[in-house]
């Protein structure tokens, strides 16, 4: 417990999104969008012209910004930068993979679900030893 990273406590925090246009539009209509004074947004719309480098840069930016608490990323987009998503291990911002309209959710590729399964499997092994 002593090695835990301190959790930031701000009065408000943003949700960042990396997804297709329809998903981003839905969240923007729900009021999740934000544009700061420097004209930086809290979302990246991924289409056929978006490069893996752009996704990579947006993921790194969103996970290092102090004002973001959650990063929502479409699972098919997360698969493009799987190495980054799987290697990310900080509690805040939390990374959540979501389905999109054109790409169904596959629990086998969800990094959060795989970590939870791993934790429960090690806990069940440890509890069997008692």
N, CA, C and O atoms as CSV, one atom per row, in Angstrom:
chain,resi,resn,atom,element,x,y,z
A,1,UNK,N,N,0.811,-1.187,0.000
A,1,UNK,CA,C,0.000,0.000,0.000
A,1,UNK,C,C,0.861,1.260,0.000
A,1,UNK,O,O,0.429,2.301,-0.494
A,2,UNK,N,N,2.064,1.178,0.544
A,2,UNK,CA,C,2.911,2.355,0.628
A,2,UNK,C,C,3.437,2.777,-0.737
A,2,UNK,O,O,3.800,3.939,-0.922
A,3,UNK,N,N,3.487,1.861,-1.689
A,3,UNK,CA,C,4.020,2.172,-3.008
A,3,UNK,C,C,2.961,2.702,-3.969
A,3,UNK,O,O,3.253,2.908,-5.147
A,4,UNK,N,N,1.768,2.921,-3.502
A,4,UNK,CA,C,0.704,3.414,-4.366
A,4,UNK,C,C,0.945,4.854,-4.776
A,4,UNK,O,O,1.468,5.664,-4.010
A,5,UNK,N,N,0.546,5.154,-6.014
A,5,UNK,CA,C,0.647,6.530,-6.498
A,5,UNK,C,C,-0.473,7.357,-5.880
A,5,UNK,O,O,-1.594,6.867,-5.741
A,6,UNK,N,N,-0.191,8.593,-5.509
A,6,UNK,CA,C,-1.253,9.423,-4.935
A,6,UNK,C,C,-2.315,9.735,-5.986
A,6,UNK,O,O,-1.996,9.969,-7.152
A,7,UNK,N,N,-3.557,9.735,-5.571
A,7,UNK,CA,C,-4.668,10.028,-6.463
A,7,UNK,C,C,-4.966,11.517,-6.401
A,7,UNK,O,O,-5.168,12.078,-5.324
A,8,UNK,N,N,-4.990,12.151,-7.570
A,8,UNK,CA,C,-5.285,13.585,-7.631
A,8,UNK,C,C,-6.738,13.824,-7.261
A,8,UNK,O,O,-7.623,13.052,-7.632
A,9,UNK,N,N,-6.970,14.889,-6.537
A,9,UNK,CA,C,-8.343,15.252,-6.183
A,9,UNK,C,C,-8.626,16.654,-6.696
A,9,UNK,O,O,-8.262,17.648,-6.068
A,10,UNK,N,N,-9.267,16.714,-7.820
A,10,UNK,CA,C,-9.666,17.992,-8.405
A,10,UNK,C,C,-11.158,18.176,-8.196
A,10,UNK,O,O,-11.877,17.210,-7.940
A,11,UNK,N,N,-11.617,19.398,-8.304
A,11,UNK,CA,C,-13.047,19.646,-8.196
A,11,UNK,C,C,-13.807,19.074,-9.379
A,11,UNK,O,O,-14.946,18.632,-9.227
A,12,UNK,N,N,-13.197,19.075,-10.543
A,12,UNK,CA,C,-13.844,18.507,-11.719
A,12,UNK,C,C,-12.789,17.882,-12.615
A,12,UNK,O,O,-11.627,18.289,-12.623
A,13,UNK,N,N,-13.221,16.896,-13.357
A,13,UNK,CA,C,-12.327,16.228,-14.284
A,13,UNK,C,C,-13.101,15.877,-15.545
A,13,UNK,O,O,-14.329,15.793,-15.532
A,14,UNK,N,N,-12.376,15.676,-16.621
A,14,UNK,CA,C,-12.986,15.420,-17.916
A,14,UNK,C,C,-12.933,13.951,-18.281
A,14,UNK,O,O,-12.151,13.178,-17.727
A,15,UNK,N,N,-13.776,13.588,-19.221
A,15,UNK,CA,C,-13.726,12.277,-19.865
A,15,UNK,C,C,-13.177,12.518,-21.258
A,15,UNK,O,O,-13.717,13.332,-22.008
A,16,UNK,N,N,-12.113,11.821,-21.610
A,16,UNK,CA,C,-11.548,11.922,-22.954
A,16,UNK,C,C,-12.040,10.734,-23.774
A,16,UNK,O,O,-12.356,9.679,-23.226
A,17,UNK,N,N,-12.102,10.915,-25.096
A,17,UNK,CA,C,-12.603,9.861,-25.967
A,17,UNK,C,C,-11.732,9.721,-27.200
A,17,UNK,O,O,-11.290,10.707,-27.790
A,18,UNK,N,N,-11.496,8.466,-27.579
A,18,UNK,CA,C,-10.841,8.140,-28.846
A,18,UNK,C,C,-11.738,7.095,-29.488
A,18,UNK,O,O,-11.763,5.940,-29.062
A,19,UNK,N,N,-12.474,7.507,-30.514
A,19,UNK,CA,C,-13.467,6.607,-31.096
A,19,UNK,C,C,-13.877,7.085,-32.480
A,19,UNK,O,O,-13.369,8.081,-32.996
A,20,UNK,N,N,-14.825,6.336,-33.071
A,20,UNK,CA,C,-15.358,6.707,-34.380
A,20,UNK,C,C,-16.290,7.918,-34.243
A,20,UNK,O,O,-16.655,8.321,-33.138
A,21,UNK,N,N,-16.656,8.475,-35.375
A,21,UNK,CA,C,-17.439,9.719,-35.376
A,21,UNK,C,C,-18.797,9.565,-34.697
A,21,UNK,O,O,-19.217,10.458,-33.960
A,22,UNK,N,N,-19.488,8.457,-34.928
A,22,UNK,CA,C,-20.809,8.272,-34.324
A,22,UNK,C,C,-20.734,8.196,-32.810
A,22,UNK,O,O,-21.571,8.779,-32.121
A,23,UNK,N,N,-19.756,7.497,-32.285
A,23,UNK,CA,C,-19.590,7.379,-30.842
A,23,UNK,C,C,-19.251,8.730,-30.226
A,23,UNK,O,O,-19.827,9.120,-29.211
A,24,UNK,N,N,-18.316,9.440,-30.844
A,24,UNK,CA,C,-17.931,10.759,-30.343
A,24,UNK,C,C,-19.134,11.710,-30.377
A,24,UNK,O,O,-19.361,12.457,-29.426
A,25,UNK,N,N,-19.892,11.682,-31.455
A,25,UNK,CA,C,-21.058,12.558,-31.575
A,25,UNK,C,C,-22.053,12.293,-30.452
A,25,UNK,O,O,-22.592,13.233,-29.868
A,26,UNK,N,N,-22.300,11.024,-30.147
A,26,UNK,CA,C,-23.214,10.689,-29.061
A,26,UNK,C,C,-22.749,11.248,-27.727
A,26,UNK,O,O,-23.548,11.796,-26.967
A,27,UNK,N,N,-21.471,11.111,-27.443
A,27,UNK,CA,C,-20.940,11.633,-26.182
A,27,UNK,C,C,-20.930,13.164,-26.170
A,27,UNK,O,O,-21.164,13.779,-25.129
A,28,UNK,N,N,-20.662,13.774,-27.314
A,28,UNK,CA,C,-20.699,15.237,-27.380
A,28,UNK,C,C,-22.124,15.752,-27.142
A,28,UNK,O,O,-22.317,16.767,-26.472
A,29,UNK,N,N,-23.106,15.056,-27.686
A,29,UNK,CA,C,-24.501,15.443,-27.451
A,29,UNK,C,C,-24.889,15.266,-25.986
A,29,UNK,O,O,-25.778,15.957,-25.489
A,30,UNK,N,N,-24.226,14.346,-25.300
A,30,UNK,CA,C,-24.490,14.135,-23.875
A,30,UNK,C,C,-23.756,15.166,-23.007
A,30,UNK,O,O,-23.959,15.208,-21.794
A,31,UNK,N,N,-22.909,15.991,-23.621
A,31,UNK,CA,C,-22.240,17.056,-22.875
A,31,UNK,C,C,-20.845,16.736,-22.401
A,31,UNK,O,O,-20.328,17.409,-21.511
A,32,UNK,N,N,-20.222,15.722,-22.975
A,32,UNK,CA,C,-18.895,15.310,-22.519
A,32,UNK,C,C,-17.779,16.130,-23.162
A,32,UNK,O,O,-16.671,16.166,-22.627
A,33,UNK,N,N,-18.033,16.782,-24.277
A,33,UNK,CA,C,-16.995,17.495,-25.017
A,33,UNK,C,C,-16.475,18.739,-24.310
A,33,UNK,O,O,-17.188,19.383,-23.540
A,34,UNK,N,N,-15.220,19.061,-24.589
A,34,UNK,CA,C,-14.594,20.235,-23.991
A,34,UNK,C,C,-13.526,20.767,-24.946
A,34,UNK,O,O,-12.777,20.000,-25.552
A,35,UNK,N,N,-13.472,22.088,-25.067
A,35,UNK,CA,C,-12.418,22.760,-25.823
A,35,UNK,C,C,-11.843,23.809,-24.892
A,35,UNK,O,O,-12.567,24.674,-24.398
A,36,UNK,N,N,-10.520,23.734,-24.648
A,36,UNK,CA,C,-9.912,24.683,-23.712
A,36,UNK,C,C,-9.482,25.965,-24.439
A,36,UNK,O,O,-9.745,26.135,-25.629
A,37,UNK,N,N,-8.832,26.840,-23.718
A,37,UNK,CA,C,-8.430,28.131,-24.277
A,37,UNK,C,C,-7.420,27.994,-25.413
A,37,UNK,O,O,-7.356,28.847,-26.299
A,38,UNK,N,N,-6.639,26.929,-25.387
A,38,UNK,CA,C,-5.653,26.700,-26.448
A,38,UNK,C,C,-6.243,25.929,-27.625
A,38,UNK,O,O,-5.520,25.497,-28.524
A,39,UNK,N,N,-7.593,25.759,-27.608
A,39,UNK,CA,C,-8.333,25.055,-28.664
A,39,UNK,C,C,-8.021,23.561,-28.701
A,39,UNK,O,O,-8.139,22.922,-29.747
A,40,UNK,N,N,-7.623,23.009,-27.555
A,40,UNK,CA,C,-7.399,21.564,-27.455
A,40,UNK,C,C,-8.685,20.899,-27.021
A,40,UNK,O,O,-9.359,21.366,-26.103
A,41,UNK,N,N,-9.022,19.810,-27.683
A,41,UNK,CA,C,-10.244,19.086,-27.354
A,41,UNK,C,C,-9.924,17.877,-26.481
A,41,UNK,O,O,-8.760,17.518,-26.302
A,42,UNK,N,N,-10.955,17.263,-25.948
A,42,UNK,CA,C,-10.780,16.062,-25.146
A,42,UNK,C,C,-11.243,14.825,-25.916
A,42,UNK,O,O,-11.666,13.840,-25.313
A,43,UNK,N,N,-11.162,14.877,-27.236
A,43,UNK,CA,C,-11.560,13.733,-28.045
A,43,UNK,C,C,-10.763,13.683,-29.346
A,43,UNK,O,O,-10.229,14.687,-29.818
A,44,UNK,N,N,-10.704,12.464,-29.909
A,44,UNK,CA,C,-10.102,12.260,-31.221
A,44,UNK,C,C,-11.067,11.410,-32.022
A,44,UNK,O,O,-11.422,10.306,-31.609
A,45,UNK,N,N,-11.492,11.922,-33.169
A,45,UNK,CA,C,-12.358,11.163,-34.063
A,45,UNK,C,C,-11.468,10.319,-34.968
A,45,UNK,O,O,-10.613,10.843,-35.683
A,46,UNK,N,N,-11.681,9.006,-34.927
A,46,UNK,CA,C,-10.885,8.074,-35.720
A,46,UNK,C,C,-11.695,7.660,-36.947
A,46,UNK,O,O,-12.813,7.156,-36.833
A,47,UNK,N,N,-11.106,7.884,-38.120
A,47,UNK,CA,C,-11.728,7.422,-39.361
A,47,UNK,C,C,-10.671,6.714,-40.198
A,47,UNK,O,O,-9.583,6.413,-39.705
A,48,UNK,N,N,-10.987,6.449,-41.455
A,48,UNK,CA,C,-10.058,5.692,-42.307
A,48,UNK,C,C,-8.772,6.466,-42.585
A,48,UNK,O,O,-7.763,5.862,-42.951
A,49,UNK,N,N,-8.784,7.777,-42.422
A,49,UNK,CA,C,-7.598,8.594,-42.681
A,49,UNK,C,C,-6.727,8.800,-41.442
A,49,UNK,O,O,-5.622,9.332,-41.550
A,50,UNK,N,N,-7.203,8.392,-40.281
A,50,UNK,CA,C,-6.450,8.579,-39.040
A,50,UNK,C,C,-5.315,7.566,-38.980
A,50,UNK,O,O,-5.530,6.372,-39.189
A,51,UNK,N,N,-4.120,8.041,-38.695
A,51,UNK,CA,C,-2.960,7.153,-38.621
A,51,UNK,C,C,-2.806,6.598,-37.201
A,51,UNK,O,O,-3.332,7.158,-36.239
A,52,UNK,N,N,-2.086,5.505,-37.095
A,52,UNK,CA,C,-1.801,4.918,-35.785
A,52,UNK,C,C,-0.986,5.885,-34.945
A,52,UNK,O,O,-1.137,5.919,-33.724
A,53,UNK,N,N,-0.129,6.671,-35.575
A,53,UNK,CA,C,0.666,7.675,-34.858
A,53,UNK,C,C,-0.232,8.725,-34.208
A,53,UNK,O,O,0.020,9.140,-33.077
A,54,UNK,N,N,-1.275,9.158,-34.913
A,54,UNK,CA,C,-2.204,10.134,-34.345
A,54,UNK,C,C,-2.939,9.547,-33.138
A,54,UNK,O,O,-3.132,10.230,-32.132
A,55,UNK,N,N,-3.346,8.280,-33.240
A,55,UNK,CA,C,-4.009,7.617,-32.124
A,55,UNK,C,C,-3.046,7.481,-30.961
A,55,UNK,O,O,-3.407,7.733,-29.811
A,56,UNK,N,N,-1.825,7.085,-31.263
A,56,UNK,CA,C,-0.765,6.937,-30.267
A,56,UNK,C,C,-0.532,8.262,-29.539
A,56,UNK,O,O,-0.473,8.295,-28.310
A,57,UNK,N,N,-0.401,9.349,-30.295
A,57,UNK,CA,C,-0.165,10.668,-29.700
A,57,UNK,C,C,-1.338,11.123,-28.837
A,57,UNK,O,O,-1.138,11.679,-27.758
A,58,UNK,N,N,-2.571,10.884,-29.315
A,58,UNK,CA,C,-3.755,11.290,-28.549
A,58,UNK,C,C,-3.837,10.488,-27.251
A,58,UNK,O,O,-4.153,11.048,-26.201
A,59,UNK,N,N,-3.559,9.192,-27.310
A,59,UNK,CA,C,-3.596,8.356,-26.110
A,59,UNK,C,C,-2.574,8.853,-25.086
A,59,UNK,O,O,-2.883,8.982,-23.902
A,60,UNK,N,N,-1.367,9.125,-25.551
A,60,UNK,CA,C,-0.327,9.618,-24.643
A,60,UNK,C,C,-0.694,10.984,-24.060
A,60,UNK,O,O,-0.464,11.240,-22.878
A,61,UNK,N,N,-1.261,11.855,-24.886
A,61,UNK,CA,C,-1.660,13.179,-24.396
A,61,UNK,C,C,-2.763,13.063,-23.349
A,61,UNK,O,O,-2.677,13.678,-22.286
A,62,UNK,N,N,-3.803,12.275,-23.644
A,62,UNK,CA,C,-4.936,12.164,-22.732
A,62,UNK,C,C,-4.537,11.501,-21.410
A,62,UNK,O,O,-5.079,11.847,-20.361
A,63,UNK,N,N,-3.611,10.566,-21.450
A,63,UNK,CA,C,-3.211,9.883,-20.210
A,63,UNK,C,C,-2.221,10.686,-19.384
A,63,UNK,O,O,-1.922,10.313,-18.250
A,64,UNK,N,N,-1.711,11.773,-19.924
A,64,UNK,CA,C,-0.795,12.618,-19.149
A,64,UNK,C,C,-1.419,13.936,-18.726
A,64,UNK,O,O,-0.841,14.656,-17.912
A,65,UNK,N,N,-2.587,14.266,-19.261
A,65,UNK,CA,C,-3.249,15.514,-18.872
A,65,UNK,C,C,-3.798,15.400,-17.461
A,65,UNK,O,O,-4.373,14.379,-17.085
A,66,UNK,N,N,-3.616,16.451,-16.691
A,66,UNK,CA,C,-4.051,16.487,-15.295
A,66,UNK,C,C,-5.565,16.612,-15.145
A,66,UNK,O,O,-6.119,16.242,-14.110
A,67,UNK,N,N,-6.235,17.133,-16.172
A,67,UNK,CA,C,-7.667,17.390,-16.061
A,67,UNK,C,C,-8.543,16.248,-16.580
A,67,UNK,O,O,-9.762,16.403,-16.658
A,68,UNK,N,N,-7.955,15.117,-16.934
A,68,UNK,CA,C,-8.722,13.986,-17.463
A,68,UNK,C,C,-8.713,12.849,-16.457
A,68,UNK,O,O,-7.658,12.441,-15.971
A,69,UNK,N,N,-9.917,12.336,-16.147
A,69,UNK,CA,C,-10.056,11.251,-15.172
A,69,UNK,C,C,-10.335,9.903,-15.828
A,69,UNK,O,O,-9.985,8.860,-15.275
A,70,UNK,N,N,-10.962,9.915,-17.000
A,70,UNK,CA,C,-11.315,8.676,-17.695
A,70,UNK,C,C,-11.026,8.858,-19.175
A,70,UNK,O,O,-11.319,9.906,-19.749
A,71,UNK,N,N,-10.450,7.834,-19.788
A,71,UNK,CA,C,-10.269,7.818,-21.234
A,71,UNK,C,C,-11.114,6.677,-21.784
A,71,UNK,O,O,-10.864,5.510,-21.484
A,72,UNK,N,N,-12.113,7.019,-22.587
A,72,UNK,CA,C,-12.931,6.024,-23.268
A,72,UNK,C,C,-12.331,5.802,-24.645
A,72,UNK,O,O,-12.119,6.758,-25.391
A,73,UNK,N,N,-12.056,4.553,-24.987
A,73,UNK,CA,C,-11.469,4.241,-26.277
A,73,UNK,C,C,-12.233,3.076,-26.887
A,73,UNK,O,O,-12.456,2.058,-26.231
A,74,UNK,N,N,-12.631,3.229,-28.137
A,74,UNK,CA,C,-13.310,2.136,-28.820
A,74,UNK,C,C,-12.376,0.941,-28.884
A,74,UNK,O,O,-11.171,1.086,-29.091
A,75,UNK,N,N,-12.947,-0.238,-28.704
A,75,UNK,CA,C,-12.098,-1.424,-28.625
A,75,UNK,C,C,-11.313,-1.658,-29.913
A,75,UNK,O,O,-10.150,-2.058,-29.858
A,76,UNK,N,N,-11.925,-1.417,-31.063
A,76,UNK,CA,C,-11.181,-1.638,-32.303
A,76,UNK,C,C,-10.040,-0.636,-32.445
A,76,UNK,O,O,-9.019,-0.956,-33.054
A,77,UNK,N,N,-10.190,0.570,-31.897
A,77,UNK,CA,C,-9.109,1.559,-31.905
A,77,UNK,C,C,-8.034,1.141,-30.899
A,77,UNK,O,O,-6.840,1.273,-31.166
A,78,UNK,N,N,-8.469,0.640,-29.748
A,78,UNK,CA,C,-7.508,0.167,-28.743
A,78,UNK,C,C,-6.655,-0.974,-29.296
A,78,UNK,O,O,-5.484,-1.107,-28.940
A,79,UNK,N,N,-7.239,-1.792,-30.162
A,79,UNK,CA,C,-6.466,-2.880,-30.771
A,79,UNK,C,C,-5.351,-2.350,-31.665
A,79,UNK,O,O,-4.342,-3.025,-31.864
A,80,UNK,N,N,-5.527,-1.142,-32.205
A,80,UNK,CA,C,-4.480,-0.541,-33.041
A,80,UNK,C,C,-3.273,-0.108,-32.212
A,80,UNK,O,O,-2.146,-0.096,-32.707
A,81,UNK,N,N,-3.514,0.246,-30.952
A,81,UNK,CA,C,-2.437,0.672,-30.058
A,81,UNK,C,C,-2.440,-0.219,-28.803
A,81,UNK,O,O,-2.237,0.261,-27.688
A,82,UNK,N,N,-2.670,-1.500,-29.005
A,82,UNK,CA,C,-2.802,-2.453,-27.895
A,82,UNK,C,C,-1.591,-2.415,-26.970
A,82,UNK,O,O,-1.744,-2.517,-25.753
A,83,UNK,N,N,-0.402,-2.272,-27.521
A,83,UNK,CA,C,0.808,-2.235,-26.705
A,83,UNK,C,C,0.762,-1.081,-25.701
A,83,UNK,O,O,1.235,-1.235,-24.575
A,84,UNK,N,N,0.208,0.057,-26.079
A,84,UNK,CA,C,0.097,1.198,-25.160
A,84,UNK,C,C,-0.980,0.955,-24.107
A,84,UNK,O,O,-0.775,1.225,-22.923
A,85,UNK,N,N,-2.116,0.450,-24.543
A,85,UNK,CA,C,-3.233,0.217,-23.624
A,85,UNK,C,C,-2.859,-0.834,-22.580
A,85,UNK,O,O,-3.136,-0.661,-21.393
A,86,UNK,N,N,-2.236,-1.910,-23.018
A,86,UNK,CA,C,-1.868,-2.980,-22.088
A,86,UNK,C,C,-0.741,-2.576,-21.142
A,86,UNK,O,O,-0.681,-3.059,-20.011
A,87,UNK,N,N,0.138,-1.707,-21.585
A,87,UNK,CA,C,1.256,-1.309,-20.727
A,87,UNK,C,C,0.888,-0.165,-19.776
A,87,UNK,O,O,1.648,0.131,-18.853
A,88,UNK,N,N,-0.251,0.475,-19.984
A,88,UNK,CA,C,-0.683,1.572,-19.112
A,88,UNK,C,C,-1.138,0.987,-17.775
A,88,UNK,O,O,-1.969,0.079,-17.752
A,89,UNK,N,N,-0.602,1.497,-16.660
A,89,UNK,CA,C,-0.913,0.880,-15.359
A,89,UNK,C,C,-1.243,1.888,-14.257
A,89,UNK,O,O,-1.171,1.545,-13.077
A,90,UNK,N,N,-1.594,3.094,-14.608
A,90,UNK,CA,C,-1.938,4.089,-13.587
A,90,UNK,C,C,-3.443,4.045,-13.298
A,90,UNK,O,O,-4.236,3.714,-14.180
A,91,UNK,N,N,-3.832,4.378,-12.066
A,91,UNK,CA,C,-5.267,4.338,-11.751
A,91,UNK,C,C,-6.063,5.494,-12.356
A,91,UNK,O,O,-7.240,5.345,-12.683
A,92,UNK,N,N,-5.411,6.639,-12.500
A,92,UNK,CA,C,-6.090,7.805,-13.063
A,92,UNK,C,C,-5.202,8.427,-14.120
A,92,UNK,O,O,-4.036,8.697,-13.834
A,93,UNK,N,N,-5.681,8.664,-15.300
A,93,UNK,CA,C,-7.016,8.373,-15.767
A,93,UNK,C,C,-7.228,6.881,-16.025
A,93,UNK,O,O,-6.318,6.168,-16.449
A,94,UNK,N,N,-8.435,6.437,-15.761
A,94,UNK,CA,C,-8.808,5.054,-16.028
A,94,UNK,C,C,-9.053,4.888,-17.526
A,94,UNK,O,O,-9.615,5.774,-18.171
A,95,UNK,N,N,-8.633,3.760,-18.069
A,95,UNK,CA,C,-8.827,3.465,-19.485
A,95,UNK,C,C,-9.964,2.456,-19.602
A,95,UNK,O,O,-9.876,1.357,-19.054
A,96,UNK,N,N,-11.021,2.819,-20.306
A,96,UNK,CA,C,-12.152,1.925,-20.499
A,96,UNK,C,C,-12.379,1.704,-21.991
A,96,UNK,O,O,-12.510,2.658,-22.757
A,97,UNK,N,N,-12.422,0.453,-22.387
A,97,UNK,CA,C,-12.679,0.107,-23.782
A,97,UNK,C,C,-14.179,-0.059,-23.971
A,97,UNK,O,O,-14.847,-0.743,-23.195
A,98,UNK,N,N,-14.691,0.575,-25.012
A,98,UNK,CA,C,-16.126,0.537,-25.273
A,98,UNK,C,C,-16.372,-0.007,-26.683
A,98,UNK,O,O,-15.502,0.093,-27.548
A,99,UNK,N,N,-17.555,-0.582,-26.913
A,99,UNK,CA,C,-17.872,-1.051,-28.272
A,99,UNK,C,C,-18.247,0.120,-29.164
A,99,UNK,O,O,-18.522,1.218,-28.681
A,100,UNK,N,N,-18.255,-0.117,-30.447
A,100,UNK,CA,C,-18.736,0.893,-31.392
A,100,UNK,C,C,-19.833,0.265,-32.240
A,100,UNK,O,O,-20.069,-0.942,-32.183
A,101,UNK,N,N,-20.482,1.087,-33.009
A,101,UNK,CA,C,-21.611,0.628,-33.812
A,101,UNK,C,C,-21.188,-0.440,-34.825
A,101,UNK,O,O,-21.901,-1.424,-35.022
A,102,UNK,N,N,-20.053,-0.252,-35.455
A,102,UNK,CA,C,-19.619,-1.148,-36.526
A,102,UNK,C,C,-18.722,-2.286,-36.060
A,102,UNK,O,O,-18.484,-3.231,-36.813
A,103,UNK,N,N,-18.223,-2.210,-34.836
A,103,UNK,CA,C,-17.304,-3.229,-34.322
A,103,UNK,C,C,-17.819,-3.723,-32.974
A,103,UNK,O,O,-17.784,-2.979,-31.994
A,104,UNK,N,N,-18.297,-4.960,-32.910
A,104,UNK,CA,C,-18.853,-5.462,-31.641
A,104,UNK,C,C,-17.767,-5.633,-30.582
A,104,UNK,O,O,-16.583,-5.772,-30.887
A,105,UNK,N,N,-18.210,-5.618,-29.340
A,105,UNK,CA,C,-17.314,-5.772,-28.198
A,105,UNK,C,C,-16.821,-7.214,-28.111
A,105,UNK,O,O,-17.611,-8.149,-28.240
A,106,UNK,N,N,-15.534,-7.396,-27.896
A,106,UNK,CA,C,-14.948,-8.726,-27.734
A,106,UNK,C,C,-14.254,-8.767,-26.378
A,106,UNK,O,O,-13.194,-8.160,-26.219
A,107,UNK,N,N,-14.826,-9.473,-25.387
A,107,UNK,CA,C,-14.224,-9.483,-24.050
A,107,UNK,C,C,-12.820,-10.086,-24.014
A,107,UNK,O,O,-12.066,-9.827,-23.076
A,108,UNK,N,N,-12.463,-10.873,-25.002
A,108,UNK,CA,C,-11.127,-11.476,-25.032
A,108,UNK,C,C,-10.035,-10.431,-25.239
A,108,UNK,O,O,-8.880,-10.667,-24.883
A,109,UNK,N,N,-10.388,-9.278,-25.810
A,109,UNK,CA,C,-9.390,-8.237,-26.071
A,109,UNK,C,C,-9.439,-7.088,-25.075
A,109,UNK,O,O,-8.669,-6.137,-25.208
A,110,UNK,N,N,-10.309,-7.146,-24.092
A,110,UNK,CA,C,-10.458,-6.048,-23.139
A,110,UNK,C,C,-9.369,-6.136,-22.071
A,110,UNK,O,O,-9.298,-7.119,-21.333
A,111,UNK,N,N,-8.524,-5.115,-21.990
A,111,UNK,CA,C,-7.396,-5.140,-21.057
A,111,UNK,C,C,-7.858,-5.079,-19.600
A,111,UNK,O,O,-7.259,-5.724,-18.739
A,112,UNK,N,N,-8.914,-4.313,-19.314
A,112,UNK,CA,C,-9.415,-4.216,-17.938
A,112,UNK,C,C,-9.977,-5.562,-17.494
A,112,UNK,O,O,-9.693,-6.023,-16.388
A,113,UNK,N,N,-10.762,-6.182,-18.344
A,113,UNK,CA,C,-11.348,-7.483,-18.009
A,113,UNK,C,C,-10.270,-8.542,-17.815
A,113,UNK,O,O,-10.382,-9.372,-16.912
A,114,UNK,N,N,-9.241,-8.531,-18.632
A,114,UNK,CA,C,-8.167,-9.512,-18.480
A,114,UNK,C,C,-7.398,-9.298,-17.174
A,114,UNK,O,O,-6.963,-10.263,-16.546
A,115,UNK,N,N,-7.230,-8.033,-16.764
A,115,UNK,CA,C,-6.561,-7.768,-15.484
A,115,UNK,C,C,-7.411,-8.229,-14.314
A,115,UNK,O,O,-6.889,-8.777,-13.343
A,116,UNK,N,N,-8.720,-8.012,-14.397
A,116,UNK,CA,C,-9.623,-8.460,-13.332
A,116,UNK,C,C,-9.610,-9.976,-13.233
A,116,UNK,O,O,-9.561,-10.526,-12.133
A,117,UNK,N,N,-9.655,-10.656,-14.371
A,117,UNK,CA,C,-9.597,-12.123,-14.367
A,117,UNK,C,C,-8.293,-12.598,-13.738
A,117,UNK,O,O,-8.285,-13.557,-12.966
A,118,UNK,N,N,-7.202,-11.934,-14.065
A,118,UNK,CA,C,-5.903,-12.305,-13.506
A,118,UNK,C,C,-5.897,-12.119,-11.992
A,118,UNK,O,O,-5.423,-12.987,-11.259
A,119,UNK,N,N,-6.423,-10.985,-11.521
A,119,UNK,CA,C,-6.450,-10.732,-10.075
A,119,UNK,C,C,-7.303,-11.761,-9.350
A,119,UNK,O,O,-6.907,-12.260,-8.297
A,120,UNK,N,N,-8.466,-12.085,-9.896
A,120,UNK,CA,C,-9.328,-13.071,-9.238
A,120,UNK,C,C,-8.726,-14.461,-9.285
A,120,UNK,O,O,-8.920,-15.246,-8.357
A,121,UNK,N,N,-8.006,-14.781,-10.335
A,121,UNK,CA,C,-7.400,-16.109,-10.404
A,121,UNK,C,C,-6.265,-16.232,-9.391
A,121,UNK,O,O,-6.093,-17.298,-8.799
A,122,UNK,N,N,-5.490,-15.176,-9.176
A,122,UNK,CA,C,-4.416,-15.247,-8.181
A,122,UNK,C,C,-4.981,-15.216,-6.772
A,122,UNK,O,O,-4.429,-15.844,-5.868
A,123,UNK,N,N,-6.090,-14.482,-6.573
A,123,UNK,CA,C,-6.707,-14.464,-5.240
A,123,UNK,C,C,-7.313,-15.815,-4.915
A,123,UNK,O,O,-7.237,-16.266,-3.772
A,124,UNK,N,N,-7.916,-16.472,-5.903
A,124,UNK,CA,C,-8.523,-17.773,-5.630
A,124,UNK,C,C,-7.443,-18.811,-5.344
A,124,UNK,O,O,-7.650,-19.713,-4.531
A,125,UNK,N,N,-6.299,-18.694,-6.000
A,125,UNK,CA,C,-5.183,-19.602,-5.713
A,125,UNK,C,C,-4.664,-19.350,-4.303
A,125,UNK,O,O,-4.385,-20.287,-3.555
A,126,UNK,N,N,-4.536,-18.061,-3.947
A,126,UNK,CA,C,-4.038,-17.723,-2.598
A,126,UNK,C,C,-5.030,-18.157,-1.526
A,126,UNK,O,O,-4.609,-18.614,-0.464
A,127,UNK,N,N,-6.319,-18.032,-1.764
A,127,UNK,CA,C,-7.312,-18.426,-0.749
A,127,UNK,C,C,-7.382,-19.930,-0.615
A,127,UNK,O,O,-7.735,-20.419,0.459
A,128,UNK,N,N,-7.062,-20.697,-1.658
A,128,UNK,CA,C,-7.037,-22.149,-1.573
A,128,UNK,C,C,-5.888,-22.643,-0.704
A,128,UNK,O,O,-5.955,-23.743,-0.156
A,129,UNK,N,N,-4.851,-21.852,-0.575
A,129,UNK,CA,C,-3.673,-22.247,0.211
A,129,UNK,C,C,-3.920,-22.105,1.701
A,129,UNK,O,O,-3.188,-22.688,2.501
A,130,UNK,N,N,-4.924,-21.353,2.090
A,130,UNK,CA,C,-5.197,-21.100,3.516
A,130,UNK,C,C,-5.812,-22.288,4.184
A,130,UNK,O,O,-6.103,-22.242,5.379
